[in-house]
Amino acid sequence: MRLLTRFRSFPAPVRMLMLNQLTINLGFYMLIPYLAAYLAGDLGLAVWVVGLVLGVRNFAQQGMFLIGGTLADRFGYKPLIVAGCALRTGGFALIGLVDSLPALLLASAATGFAGALFNPAVRAYLSTEAGDRRVEAFALFNVFYQSGILLGPLVGLALTGVAFEITCLTAAGIFLVLAVLQIRSLPQRTGEPARGRTSVLAEWRTMLGNGPFVLFSLVMTGSYVLNYQIYLALPLEARRLAGDERTATTAVAVLFAVSGVLAIAGQVRITAWCQEKFSPGTCLAGGLALMGLSFLPLLAGAAQPGQSTVATFGPMVLSAAMLSLGTLVVFPFEMDTIVRLSGERLVASYYGLYNTVCGVGIMLGNLLTGSALDVARGAGLPWLPWTALCALGLVCGGLLWRLHRSRRWNARLAAV
């Protein structure tokens, strides 16, 4: 079945959410990749200040996912999606119009908190509308998601070549249009009936007391640490091997292109094949193991600057492709498993808590990975970080397999 046919087979709200996510990522990624250069270059901010502005955005999003999910379950998915788009409209416009540090920090926090508002709501809404086609819906959702990531930087590059302020205002305009479209066209959906609600703290205690969900969240943190290396370890390695900035930039662009094209071309087919051949637990465990094994080419190909282009960058491109494939296997089943472990109650809150846990894991994982890269190079052990990342994927994959076979896990899933 072709992508367009699959797309049309879903209810109108699901189709709108997919198109929304493409546009959300288009607006976000046309600006964010160029923000650091704008702050340091055009505004002349110190590097530590640039890090502070970007860090505030990341914390406002990752640290507030639980709040956003809880609000979505309380007030409905649509109001939180609209509020997130409206808040990001103001945040992106402010970035392009101000140059003082307090205003930039406020704008950065607003853009981050906007993501915390609409991300859990979008996923919960999609899972509710898709029903028993959740896995298929999330696979197609990821195609739109990755398309926005692939297109956004290209549009941003063209606009930023004129003026970064134009990029900011265009991105703000995109989110403004999205907010208006949600108000006019998206039906209201609420995950938790008012009569079934308890206090927020009681709901949070219930989630934290859900042992299978907590264990799943902790183990899956490893997948986010591994996946994030396409933004951290692989670009750093590309710059180390390139020898000049132009070659490094081209190599990083190729890595992102490989990842995006594989997702767009292969996600739906891979998910359909996995559903036909394996259980969800097997797909999760196998996908995570594949993500770990994706660092083997970097272990095997200890390339150094001065070799042929293929010998130098071939292992890195292969690693990026394997990492992307592992992520494609995991993502739809991961999203579905969260809903199943939640018992289909407080779904947005569960997504929010899950993203918060994984966000903390990404922060710690990046700190350890960055430190390992520095120490390994200084000690003459370039293989060490890749070995550690490979081991992380295999260990987490093994733990997921054990969870999948445990009685408590299966009892929790069978209760849905």
C-alpha positions in Angstrom: 0.0 0.0 0.0 1.4 3.4 -1.0 2.1 6.1 1.6 -0.7 8.3 0.2 -3.2 5.4 0.4 -2.2 4.6 3.9 -2.4 8.3 4.8 -6.0 8.6 3.4 -7.1 5.4 5.3 -6.7 7.2 8.7 -9.4 9.5 10.2 -9.2 13.2 9.5 -7.7 14.1 12.9 -4.9 11.6 12.5 -4.1 13.0 9.0 -4.1 16.6 10.4 -1.8 15.6 13.3 0.7 14.1 10.8 0.7 17.2 8.6 0.9 19.4 11.7 4.0 17.5 12.8 5.7 18.0 9.4 5.0 21.7 9.6 6.1 21.9 13.3 9.4 20.4 12.4 9.8 22.5 9.3 9.4 25.6 11.4 11.6 24.4 14.2 14.5 23.1 12.2 14.6 26.0 9.8 15.7 28.1 12.7 17.4 26.0 15.5 20.4 24.7 13.5 21.5 28.3 12.8 20.6 29.9 16.2 24.0 29.3 17.8 25.9 30.9 14.9 23.5 33.9 15.0 23.9 34.4 18.7 27.7 34.2 18.6 28.2 35.9 15.3 25.6 38.6 14.6 24.9 39.4 18.3 28.5 38.8 19.4 27.5 36.8 22.6 30.2 34.9 24.5 30.2 31.1 24.0 29.0 30.5 27.5 26.1 32.8 27.0 25.1 31.0 23.8 25.3 27.7 25.7 23.1 29.2 28.4 20.4 30.4 26.0 20.3 27.0 24.2 20.4 25.2 27.6 17.4 27.1 28.8 15.4 26.1 25.8 16.3 22.4 26.2 15.5 22.5 30.0 12.2 24.3 29.4 11.2 21.5 27.0 12.7 18.3 28.5 12.1 19.4 32.1 8.4 20.4 31.5 7.1 17.4 29.5 5.4 16.0 32.5 3.6 19.3 33.2 2.5 19.5 29.5 1.2 15.9 29.6 -0.7 16.5 32.8 -2.3 19.6 31.5 -3.3 17.8 28.3 -5.0 15.1 30.3 -6.8 17.7 32.4 -7.9 20.2 29.7 -7.9 18.2 26.6 -5.4 17.6 23.8 -6.5 20.4 21.4 -6.0 23.4 23.8 -2.4 22.3 24.6 -1.5 21.9 20.9 -2.9 25.3 20.2 -1.2 26.9 23.2 2.1 25.3 22.2 1.9 26.6 18.7 0.9 30.1 19.9 3.7 30.2 22.5 6.3 29.1 19.9 5.0 31.9 17.6 5.8 34.5 20.2 9.1 32.9 21.2 10.5 32.7 17.6 9.3 36.2 16.8 11.0 37.5 19.9 14.3 35.8 19.1 14.4 37.7 15.8 13.4 41.1 17.3 15.5 41.4 20.5 19.2 41.4 21.4 19.3 41.7 25.2 20.1 38.6 27.2 17.0 38.6 29.5 14.7 38.8 26.4 16.6 36.1 24.6 16.4 33.8 27.7 12.6 34.5 27.9 12.2 33.7 24.2 14.3 30.6 24.5 12.3 29.3 27.5 9.1 30.0 25.6 10.1 28.0 22.6 11.1 25.1 24.8 8.0 25.1 27.0 5.9 25.2 23.8 7.3 21.9 22.8 6.5 20.5 26.3 2.9 21.6 25.8 2.1 20.1 22.4 4.4 17.1 22.1 2.7 14.8 24.7 -0.7 16.1 23.6 0.0 15.3 19.9 1.1 11.7 20.7 -1.8 11.0 23.1 -4.3 12.4 20.5 -2.7 10.3 17.8 -2.8 7.1 19.9 -6.5 7.8 20.8 -7.7 8.4 17.3 -5.6 5.6 15.7 -7.1 2.9 18.0 -5.8 -0.6 17.2 -3.8 0.9 14.3 -1.5 2.7 16.6 1.8 1.1 15.5 1.0 1.8 11.8 -0.1 5.3 12.6 3.1 6.1 14.5 5.2 4.6 11.7 3.5 7.0 9.2 3.8 9.8 11.7 7.5 9.4 11.8 7.7 9.7 8.0 6.1 13.2 8.3 8.3 13.9 11.4 11.5 13.1 9.5 10.4 15.0 6.4 10.1 18.2 8.4 13.6 17.6 9.9 15.0 17.1 6.4 13.3 20.1 4.8 13.6 22.6 7.6 17.4 23.2 7.5 17.2 23.6 3.7 14.5 26.3 3.9 16.3 27.9 6.9 19.6 28.0 4.9 18.0 29.9 2.1 16.3 32.4 4.4 19.3 32.8 6.8 21.4 33.7 3.7 19.2 36.9 3.5 18.8 37.6 7.2 18.4 35.4 10.3 15.6 37.8 11.5 13.6 36.8 8.4 14.1 33.1 9.3 12.8 33.8 12.8 9.7 35.7 11.6 8.9 33.1 8.9 9.1 30.3 11.5 6.9 32.4 13.8 4.4 32.9 11.0 4.3 29.1 10.3 3.4 28.4 14.0 0.8 31.2 13.9 -0.9 29.6 10.9 -0.7 26.2 12.7 -2.4 27.6 15.8 -5.3 29.1 13.7 -5.7 25.8 11.8 -5.9 23.8 15.0 -8.6 26.2 16.4 -10.7 25.9 13.3 -10.2 22.3 12.2 -9.0 20.0 15.0 -11.8 18.3 17.1 -11.5 18.4 20.9 -10.4 15.2 22.5 -9.8 14.5 26.2 -8.1 11.4 27.5 -9.4 11.3 31.1 -13.1 11.8 31.9 -13.7 14.5 34.6 -15.4 12.0 36.9 -12.4 9.6 36.9 -9.9 12.2 37.9 -7.9 12.3 41.1 -5.4 14.9 42.3 -2.3 15.6 40.1 0.0 14.3 42.8 -2.1 11.1 43.1 -1.8 10.6 39.4 2.0 11.1 39.4 2.3 8.6 42.3 0.3 6.1 40.3 2.6 6.5 37.3 5.7 6.2 39.4 4.3 3.2 41.0 3.8 1.5 37.7 6.8 -0.7 37.8 6.8 -2.1 34.3 6.5 1.5 32.9 9.3 2.9 35.0 11.6 0.0 34.1 10.7 0.4 30.4 11.4 4.2 30.6 14.8 3.7 32.2 15.9 1.0 29.8 14.7 3.0 26.7 16.8 5.9 27.9 19.6 4.0 26.3 18.0 4.2 22.9 17.8 8.0 23.2 21.4 8.3 24.2 22.4 6.2 21.2 20.1 8.0 18.8 21.4 11.4 20.0 25.0 10.5 18.8 24.0 11.5 15.3 24.0 15.0 16.7 27.0 14.7 19.0 29.6 11.9 18.5 29.3 11.4 14.8 29.5 15.1 13.9 32.5 15.5 16.2 34.2 12.5 14.6 33.4 13.9 11.2 35.1 17.2 12.1 38.1 15.3 13.6 38.6 13.3 10.4 37.8 16.0 7.9 40.8 18.3 8.4 38.8 21.4 7.2 35.5 23.0 8.0 34.0 22.7 4.6 34.6 18.9 4.3 33.3 18.5 7.9 30.1 20.4 7.1 29.5 18.3 4.0 30.1 15.1 5.9 27.6 16.1 8.7 25.0 17.0 6.0 25.4 13.6 4.4 24.9 11.9 7.8 21.6 13.7 8.4 20.5 13.2 4.8 21.1 9.4 5.1 19.2 9.2 8.3 16.3 11.3 7.0 16.0 9.6 3.6 16.0 6.1 5.2 13.2 7.2 7.6 11.1 8.6 4.8 11.6 5.8 2.4 11.7 2.8 4.8 9.7 3.5 8.0 6.3 2.2 6.9 7.8 -0.9 5.1 10.1 -1.8 8.0 7.3 -1.5 10.5 4.9 -3.6 8.4 7.6 -6.3 8.1 8.4 -6.3 11.8 4.7 -6.5 12.7 4.3 -9.5 10.4 7.4 -11.4 11.6 8.0 -10.6 15.2 6.3 -9.6 18.5 6.5 -6.0 19.7 9.0 -7.0 22.5 11.3 -8.7 20.0 11.2 -5.6 17.7 12.1 -3.3 20.6 14.9 -5.5 21.9 16.3 -6.2 18.4 16.1 -2.6 17.3 18.0 -1.4 20.4 20.6 -4.1 19.8 21.0 -2.9 16.2 21.4 0.7 17.4 24.3 -0.5 19.6 25.8 -2.6 16.8 25.7 0.5 14.5 29.0 1.7 16.2 30.9 -1.4 15.1 31.9 0.1 11.7 33.6 3.0 13.6 35.4 0.4 15.7 36.4 -1.6 12.6 37.4 1.3 10.5 39.9 3.4 12.5 40.2 5.9 9.7 42.6 8.8 10.0 42.8 12.0 7.9 44.7 11.6 4.8 43.1 8.3 3.6 40.7 8.1 0.7 37.3 9.8 1.2 35.5 6.4 1.2 37.9 4.8 3.7 37.6 7.9 6.0 33.9 8.5 5.9 32.5 5.2 4.8 32.3 3.6 8.2 30.7 6.7 9.6 27.9 6.8 6.9 27.3 3.1 7.5 27.1 3.7 11.3 24.5 6.5 10.7 22.5 4.2 8.4 22.5 1.3 10.9 21.6 3.7 13.8 18.7 5.1 11.7 17.4 1.6 10.9 17.5 0.6 14.5 15.6 3.7 15.5 13.0 3.0 12.7 12.4 -0.5 14.1 12.0 0.8 17.7 9.9 4.0 17.4 6.4 2.8 16.5 6.5 -0.1 19.0 7.9 2.2 21.6 5.1 4.7 21.3 2.5 1.9 21.3 4.1 0.2 24.4 3.8 3.4 26.4 0.0 3.5 25.8 -0.3 -0.2 26.6 1.7 0.1 29.9 -0.4 3.2 30.8 -3.6 1.0 30.7 -4.9 3.7 28.2 -5.4 6.1 31.1 -3.5 9.4 31.5 -1.8 8.8 28.2 -0.5 12.3 27.7 0.9 12.3 31.3 2.6 9.0 30.7 4.2 10.4 27.5 5.2 13.5 29.4 6.9 11.5 32.2 8.5 9.2 29.7 10.0 12.1 27.8 11.2 13.7 31.0 13.0 10.6 32.1 14.6 10.1 28.6 15.6 13.8 28.6 17.5 13.5 31.8 19.1 10.4 30.3 20.2 12.3 27.2 21.8 15.0 29.2 23.8 12.5 31.4 24.6 10.4 28.4 25.9 13.3 26.3 28.0 14.4 29.3 29.6 11.0 29.6 29.9 10.5 25.8 31.6 13.9 25.4 34.0 13.2 28.3 34.8 9.7 26.9 35.6 11.1 23.5 38.1 13.6 25.0 39.7 11.1 27.4 39.9 8.4 24.7 41.7 10.7 22.2 44.1 11.9 24.9 44.9 8.4 26.0 45.3 7.0 22.5 42.2 4.8 22.8 39.9 6.0 20.0 38.0 2.7 20.1 36.8 3.2 23.7 33.7 5.4 23.1 32.4 3.3 20.3 32.9 0.1 22.4 30.9 1.7 25.2 28.1 2.8 23.0 27.9 -0.6 21.4 27.8 -2.2 24.8 25.0 0.2 25.9 22.8 -0.9 23.0 23.4 -4.6 23.6 22.8 -4.4 27.3 19.6 -2.3 27.0 18.4 -4.7 24.2 19.0 -7.6 26.5 17.2 -5.9 29.4 14.2 -5.2 27.2 14.1 -8.9 26.1 14.1 -9.9 29.8 11.3 -7.4 30.5 9.3 -8.8 27.5 9.5 -12.3 29.0 8.7 -11.3 32.6 5.3 -12.2 34.1 4.6 -8.8 35.5 5.3 -7.1 32.2 2.9 -9.4 30.3 0.3 -9.2 33.0 0.4 -5.4 32.7 0.0 -5.6 28.9 -2.7 -8.2 29.1 -4.8 -5.9 31.4 -5.3 -3.4 28.6 
